[in-house]
Amino acid sequence: MDHRFITTAFELPGYKIAGTLGLVRGIVVRSRSVVGNVGASIQSFFGGNITIYRDLCEQARSEAYEQMAQHAAALGANGIIGVRYDATELMPGITEVLCYGTAVLVQNQA
């Protein structure tokens, strides 16, 4: 999968969408650990960026993105358009991160 062809837009300037292969997604469910919560509490006491939670969020988004790209590649796609993220708290401390888009076949414009 060429990550240059994964976009939040619905078109790729200089390329044409030759076909769509359907919805693709990646889903990650994460929980905060007790150690992480304690560390984040200490960081929040001093204010500023809470890096423990930031890193957890970034890792979950990255994993969901990679799963989505693998799902698209398994369908034979070489691109994904309309990419979006969504997150839902399933219960206190447990969050689902969803990354989804439309798998497409991208070609050079002739």
QUILINVEN-V767491 format. One record per pair of residues at least 12 apart in sequence whose C-alpha atoms are under 10 Angstrom apart, sorted by the first residue. I is the first residue (numbers start at 1). GAP is how many residues later the second one is. D is the distance in whole Angstrom. If there is no record, write none. Layout:
i;gap;d
I;GAP;D
I;GAP;D
This chain:
i;gap;d
1;68;7
1;69;8
1;71;8
1;72;6
1;73;10
1;75;9
1;76;8
1;77;5
1;78;7
1;79;9
2;67;9
2;71;10
2;75;10
2;76;6
2;77;7
2;78;10
3;66;8
3;75;9
3;76;7
3;77;9
4;74;10
4;75;8
4;76;10
5;72;10
5;73;7
5;74;5
5;75;6
5;76;8
5;99;9
5;100;10
5;101;8
6;59;10
6;63;8
6;72;9
6;73;5
6;74;5
6;75;6
6;76;8
6;77;7
6;95;9
6;96;10
6;97;9
6;98;10
7;72;8
7;73;6
7;74;5
7;75;6
7;76;6
7;77;9
7;94;9
7;95;10
8;72;8
8;73;6
8;74;4
8;75;4
8;76;7
8;77;10
8;92;10
8;93;8
8;94;10
9;71;9
9;72;6
9;73;5
9;74;7
9;75;10
10;70;9
10;71;5
10;72;5
10;73;9
10;91;10
10;92;9
11;69;10
11;70;7
11;71;9
11;95;10
12;67;10
12;68;10
12;69;8
12;94;8
12;95;10
12;96;10
13;95;10
13;96;9
14;93;9
14;94;7
14;95;6
14;96;9
15;91;7
15;92;6
15;93;5
15;94;5
15;95;9
16;88;10
16;89;8
16;90;6
16;91;5
16;92;6
16;93;6
16;94;9
17;62;9
17;63;10
17;64;9
17;87;7
17;88;6
17;89;5
17;90;6
17;91;9
17;92;9
18;86;7
18;87;5
18;88;6
18;89;6
18;90;9
18;91;10
19;58;9
19;84;9
19;85;6
19;86;5
19;87;8
19;88;9
20;57;8
20;59;9
20;60;9
20;61;9
20;82;7
20;83;6
20;84;4
20;85;6
20;86;9
21;51;8
21;54;7
21;55;8
21;56;7
21;58;10
21;59;10
21;81;7
21;82;5
21;83;6
21;84;8
22;50;9
22;53;9
22;55;10
22;58;10
22;79;8
22;80;5
22;81;6
22;82;8
23;45;9
23;48;9
23;49;8
23;57;9
23;58;10
23;59;10
23;77;7
23;78;6
23;79;5
23;80;6
23;81;9
24;43;9
24;44;6
24;45;8
24;46;9
24;47;6
24;48;6
24;49;10
24;50;10
24;51;9
24;56;8
24;59;9
24;75;8
24;76;6
24;77;6
24;78;6
24;79;6
24;80;10
25;39;8
25;40;8
25;41;9
25;42;7
25;43;4
25;44;8
25;45;9
25;46;7
25;47;8
25;58;9
25;59;10
25;60;10
25;73;7
25;74;6
25;75;4
25;76;7
25;77;9
25;78;9
26;35;9
26;36;10
26;37;8
26;38;4
26;39;6
26;40;7
26;41;5
26;42;4
26;43;8
26;44;9
26;45;8
26;46;10
26;59;10
26;71;8
26;72;6
26;73;5
26;74;6
26;75;10
27;33;9
27;34;9
27;36;8
27;37;5
27;38;8
27;39;10
27;40;7
27;41;8
27;58;10
27;59;10
27;60;10
27;69;7
27;70;6
27;71;5
27;72;7
27;73;9
28;31;10
28;32;6
28;33;8
28;34;9
28;35;7
28;36;6
28;37;9
28;39;9
28;59;10
28;67;8
28;68;6
28;69;5
28;70;7
28;71;9
29;31;8
29;35;9
29;58;9
29;59;9
29;60;9
29;61;9
29;65;7
29;66;6
29;67;4
29;68;6
29;69;9
30;26;8
30;27;9
30;29;10
30;30;7
30;59;10
30;60;10
30;63;8
30;64;6
30;65;5
30;66;6
30;67;8
31;25;9
31;58;10
31;59;10
31;60;9
31;61;9
31;62;5
31;63;4
31;64;6
31;65;9
32;20;10
32;21;8
32;24;8
32;60;9
32;61;6
32;62;7
32;63;9
33;60;8
33;61;10
34;59;10
36;16;7
36;17;8
36;20;9
37;15;8
37;16;9
37;56;9
38;14;10
39;12;9
39;13;7
39;14;9
40;12;6
40;13;7
40;14;10
57;38;10
57;40;9
60;35;9
60;36;9
60;37;7
60;38;9
60;39;10
61;24;8
61;25;9
61;26;9
61;35;10
61;36;7
61;37;8
61;38;7
62;35;10
62;37;9
63;34;9
63;35;10
63;36;9
64;21;9
64;32;10
64;33;7
64;34;6
64;35;6
64;36;9
65;18;9
65;19;10
65;20;9
65;32;10
65;33;8
65;34;6
65;35;8
65;36;10
66;33;9
67;31;10
67;32;8
67;33;10
68;12;9
68;15;9
68;30;9
68;31;7
68;32;6
68;33;8
68;34;10
68;35;9
69;30;10
69;31;9
69;32;9
69;34;9
71;29;10
71;32;9
72;28;10
72;29;9
72;30;8
72;31;5
72;32;8
72;33;10
73;30;8
73;31;10
75;28;8
75;29;9
76;27;9
76;28;9
76;29;8
77;25;9
77;26;6
77;27;5
77;28;5
77;29;8
78;25;8
78;26;6
78;27;6
78;28;6
78;29;9
79;22;10
79;23;8
79;24;6
79;25;5
79;26;6
79;27;6
79;28;10
80;20;9
80;21;6
80;22;5
80;23;4
80;24;6
80;25;8
80;26;9
81;19;9
81;20;6
81;21;5
81;22;7
81;23;7
82;18;8
82;19;5
82;20;6
82;21;9
83;16;7
83;17;5
83;18;4
83;19;7
83;20;10
84;14;8
84;15;6
84;16;6
84;17;6
84;18;10
85;12;7
85;13;6
85;14;4
85;15;7
85;16;9
86;12;5
86;13;7
86;14;8
87;12;9
